[in-house]
Amino acid sequence: MGKITFMGAGSSVFARNVLGDCLLTPALQNFEIALYDIDPVRLDESYAMITSLNRNINENRATVKKYLGVENRKEALRGANFVVDAIQVGLYEPCTVIDFEVPKKYGLRQTIADTLGIGGIFRALRTIPVLEEFANDMAEVCPDAWFLNYTNPMAILAGYMQRYTPIKTIGLCHSVQVCSDRLLRALGMEPKQPIRERIAGINHMAWLLEIEDADGNDLYPEIRRRAIATLEEELAKGNSDHGDLVRYEYIRRLGYYCTESSEHNSEYNPFFIKSKYPELIEKYNIPLDEYPRRCVNQIARWKNDREYFLKDDVTHERSREYASHIMEAMVTNTPYQIGGNVINKGLIPNLPREACVEVTCLVNKYGIQPTVQPPLPEQLAAMNRSNINAQLLTIEAAVTKKKEHIYHAAMMDPHTASELSIDDIIAMCDDLIEAHKGWLPEYH
């Protein structure tokens, strides 16, 4: 018997997916499940839901316990074999609102702001101190546990954890495992299964480098033909409602598709959200302020959906999330392949060694072994490096507590630098630091 601790268990729907998967996995069904959160209402709701799932889908019956507040965090972690992390420091209000509204005063618009951009930088700066506390507690009460991080900004947080804490950890995302399937469906392609693919890069900007059908036929020529034709047709309209034109533009201009959505990628570069060219917003169907809308909708939807998720006969089917498969592979020594976020150390030769990269990894009882990749096509490496610069400087700011490195990270962010002057970037950072008082450590 082992133990799985879920940090941020108030993320009820995600907790249901990950822990429901575990309850359906024979090798994990006897594990103790510890639910930790700082919100008593959401913790109680998740506890009721997981308890019902445990009763309905797990013949072996796991032990489910809940732990509220920082004072009980060590007990939640004590003896854990696996720790799943899905937290949002500062929540939608006040911090996500701050991430969007303060930059707006400077004319800087964003879509998601959870990965890069000025919003991603400050999301990282307020989250890293919490992860540092988690790591300190784990080093004391479960030093051999694997920390499975789902919290964004993934590359910054996973990069920090792997470079500056002793904890065994991997960064996990949802986009790698659905990238090819969704692209092929959108283009109306039905190749012979199973397809073979190779993906590498950084989180939310990992590149679909190779894709073949079951007979070894290269699918990229037809993907490029269909994607570019669709792009040109949609752009000709001037106000497209197509949801993936940014990534299709990547295919046209860079030659390759990437893992995360167009609304995300529209803010990772200087090309699409430009105050000088406001017509690009409609032309590429870029949803400004998308993440705040999602937060508001998710809060409202939970009020309507909670009765369904909390009903006594709630059930679950195993999802495509990596977490339960990683645990199962380690416990049973049954190899499993994932896309994981790890420190580069030469895995992708033309990206910085200290960068956090997303590559194929093998999982078994010996842990997680990342695979070495050929160099990326240089234009793709350049796109990744433009994001890595800001990621590494954000980590530097968090570790040194030097305000100048916050400025540096913002100055190197591609979208921020394309819109604002240096003086405005520094003034905006100062305003954000002031607005985040209580959520950030002291910077000097």
Secondary structure, DSSP 8 states (H G I E B T S, - for coil): --EEEEETTT-HHHHHHHHHHHHT-GGGTTSEEEEEES-HHHHHHHHHHHHHHHHHH-TT---EEEEESGGGHHHHHTT-SEEEE---TTIIIIIIHHHHHHHHHTT---S--SSSHHHHHHHHHHHHHHHHHHHHHHHHH-TT-EEEE--SSHHHHHHHHHHHS--EEEE--SSGGGHHHHHHHHTT----SS-EEEEEEETTEEEEEEEE-TT--B-HHHHHHHHHHHHHHHHHHSS---S-HHHHHHHHHHS-EESS-HHHHTTSSSSS--TT-THHHHHTT--TTHHHHHHHHHHHHHHHHHHHHTSTT------S-SHHHHHHHHHHT--EEEEEEEE-TTSSTTS-TTSEEEEEEEEETTEEEE-------HHHHHHHHHHHHHHHHHHHHHHH--HHHHHHHHHH-HHHHHHS-HHHHHHHHHHHHHHTBTTB----
